[in-house]
């Protein structure tokens, strides 16, 4: 065998197998309320089955997965999830979707949740998007009351690690507006006549520093 044939062997054709009760199974499957994507795929598999009366092991596995996906028990479970999502989970999904819309993760899913009112993510999609540590931070930021409500006084921290502009560090500020969104809630502040928006973790209570004791002479 030549070097070329050793390195670039032709892939072997997948073995084709008989499909038990194939005609009846496809008839039953096509009668169900399939999604547009699943219906096209099922029609393609059905056509191959009708032409050769066989399918590959992988294709048979796909048929079995669709049968399971559209079984009465699976359909009922999805219906129950849809009701639960609308009643209990949609607001949480919207909060997290607003955060992920600004990132490179879950962007397509987040866009659908925000723009398509009737869209319902699968339970698996919802769990993946809302149960990770970043989503939990976004939920806390959006649902917990602000540490410094609008109209209150606070003090900006002096820490350089928080990337606070130098001119605002350790300054007193008046909270003008709260922004409960993103991983960390933020606020618009009035500092020495100038407005600035900072994350709430950059703020602390507006307490005056300790008084220096006068030296007794």
C-alpha positions in Angstrom: 0.0 0.0 0.0 1.4 3.4 -1.0 2.2 6.1 1.5 -0.7 8.2 0.1 -3.2 5.4 0.7 -1.9 4.8 4.2 -2.3 8.4 5.2 -5.6 9.1 3.4 -7.6 6.0 3.6 -11.2 6.1 2.4 -13.6 6.1 5.3 -15.5 2.8 5.7 -19.2 3.0 5.0 -21.3 2.7 8.1 -23.1 -0.7 8.4 -26.8 -0.4 7.6 -29.3 -2.2 9.8 -32.9 -3.2 9.5 -35.3 -1.1 11.5 -37.8 -3.1 13.5 -41.4 -2.0 12.7 -39.8 0.9 10.8 -42.8 1.8 8.6 -45.2 1.9 11.6 -42.7 3.8 13.8 -42.1 6.5 11.2 -45.9 6.8 10.6 -46.4 7.3 14.3 -43.5 9.8 14.6 -44.6 11.9 11.7 -48.2 12.1 13.1 -46.8 13.9 16.2 -46.5 17.6 16.6 -42.8 17.9 15.8 -40.7 21.0 15.8 -39.9 22.3 12.3 -36.3 21.2 12.7 -37.2 17.7 14.0 -39.8 17.3 11.3 -37.3 18.0 8.5 -34.8 15.6 10.0 -37.4 12.9 10.5 -38.6 13.3 6.9 -35.0 12.9 5.7 -34.5 9.7 7.7 -37.9 8.4 6.6 -36.9 8.9 2.9 -33.7 7.0 3.4 -35.6 4.2 5.1 -38.1 4.0 2.3 -35.3 3.9 -0.3 -33.2 1.2 1.3 -35.4 -0.3 4.0 -32.4 0.1 6.4 -30.7 2.8 8.4 -27.3 3.2 10.1 -26.9 2.5 13.8 -26.5 6.2 14.4 -29.6 7.0 12.4 -31.6 4.5 14.3 -30.4 6.0 17.5 -31.6 9.4 16.3 -35.1 7.9 15.6 -35.2 6.5 19.1 -34.2 9.8 20.7 -37.0 11.6 18.8 -39.5 8.9 19.8 -38.5 9.5 23.4 -38.6 13.3 23.0 -42.2 13.2 21.7 -43.5 10.4 24.0 -46.6 11.4 26.0 -44.6 11.6 29.2 -42.0 13.9 27.7 -44.6 16.1 26.1 -46.5 16.4 29.4 -43.3 17.3 31.2 -42.6 20.1 28.7 -46.1 21.4 29.1 -45.8 21.5 32.9 -42.4 23.3 32.5 -43.9 25.9 30.2 -46.6 26.7 32.8 -44.1 26.8 35.6 -41.7 29.0 33.6 -44.4 31.6 32.8 -45.7 31.7 36.4 -42.4 31.5 38.4 -39.2 31.8 36.3 -39.6 34.2 33.5 -38.6 37.3 35.6 -35.4 35.5 36.7 -34.7 34.6 33.1 -35.1 38.2 32.0 -32.8 39.5 34.7 -30.0 37.0 33.6 -30.7 37.5 29.9 -30.1 41.3 30.3 -26.7 40.5 31.8 -25.7 37.9 29.3 -26.8 40.1 26.4 -23.7 42.2 27.1 -21.3 39.2 27.1 -20.2 36.5 24.7 -22.0 33.7 26.6 -25.6 32.6 26.1 -26.1 35.6 23.8 -28.5 33.9 21.3 -30.6 32.4 24.1 -30.6 35.7 26.0 -31.7 37.6 22.8 -34.6 35.2 22.3 -35.8 35.5 25.9 -35.7 39.3 25.7 -37.2 39.9 22.3 -39.6 36.9 21.9 -42.3 37.2 24.5 -43.7 33.7 23.7 -40.3 32.0 23.7 -39.8 29.4 26.4 -36.3 28.0 27.0 -36.0 24.3 27.8 -35.6 23.5 31.5 -32.1 22.5 30.8 -31.3 25.8 29.1 -32.8 27.7 32.0 -30.8 25.8 34.6 -27.5 26.3 32.7 -28.1 30.0 32.2 -29.4 30.9 35.7 -27.7 28.6 38.2 -24.0 29.5 37.5 -22.1 31.8 39.8 -22.2 34.8 37.5 -26.0 34.6 37.0 -26.5 34.3 40.7 -24.5 37.6 41.2 -26.7 39.3 38.5 -29.9 38.1 40.2 -28.7 39.4 43.6 -27.8 42.8 42.1 -31.2 43.1 40.5 -33.4 41.9 43.4 -31.7 43.0 46.6 -32.5 46.6 47.8 -29.6 49.0 47.2 -27.1 49.4 50.0 -27.3 53.2 49.4 -30.7 54.3 48.1 -31.2 57.4 46.0 -31.0 60.5 48.2 -28.6 59.0 50.7 -25.1 60.0 51.5 -22.1 57.7 51.2 -18.4 57.8 50.9 -16.3 56.5 48.0 -13.6 54.0 49.0 -10.0 54.9 48.6 -8.9 51.5 47.3 -6.9 51.6 44.1 -7.8 47.9 43.3 -11.4 48.9 42.4 -10.3 51.2 39.6 -11.9 54.3 41.1 -10.7 57.5 39.5 -8.2 59.2 41.8 -10.2 62.4 42.0 -13.2 60.6 43.5 -11.4 58.4 46.1 -12.3 58.9 49.7 -14.8 61.6 48.8 -18.3 62.0 50.2 -21.1 61.6 47.6 -24.9 62.0 47.2 -26.6 59.0 45.5 -28.7 60.3 42.6 -29.9 57.1 41.0 -29.6 53.3 41.5 -28.9 50.9 38.7 -29.7 47.3 39.7 -28.2 45.4 36.8 -25.1 43.5 35.8 -22.9 41.5 38.1 -22.6 44.4 40.5 -25.3 47.0 41.2 -24.2 50.6 40.5 -25.3 54.1 41.3 -25.0 57.5 39.8 -23.4 59.8 42.4 -22.9 63.6 42.8 -19.4 64.2 43.9 -18.2 67.8 44.4 -20.7 69.0 41.8 -19.8 66.3 39.3 -21.8 63.2 38.3 -20.1 59.8 38.2 -21.4 56.2 38.0 -19.7 53.7 40.2 -20.4 50.1 41.3 -21.9 50.0 44.8 -19.0 47.9 46.0 -16.9 51.0 45.6 -19.0 52.8 48.3 -19.1 52.7 52.1 -21.0 54.4 54.8 -20.6 58.2 55.0 -18.9 58.3 58.4 -16.4 60.9 59.2 -12.9 59.8 60.1 -11.8 59.6 63.7 -10.9 62.9 65.3 -7.3 63.4 66.1 -6.6 64.0 69.8 -5.0 67.3 70.7 -1.7 67.1 72.2 -1.5 68.4 75.7 1.3 70.8 76.2 
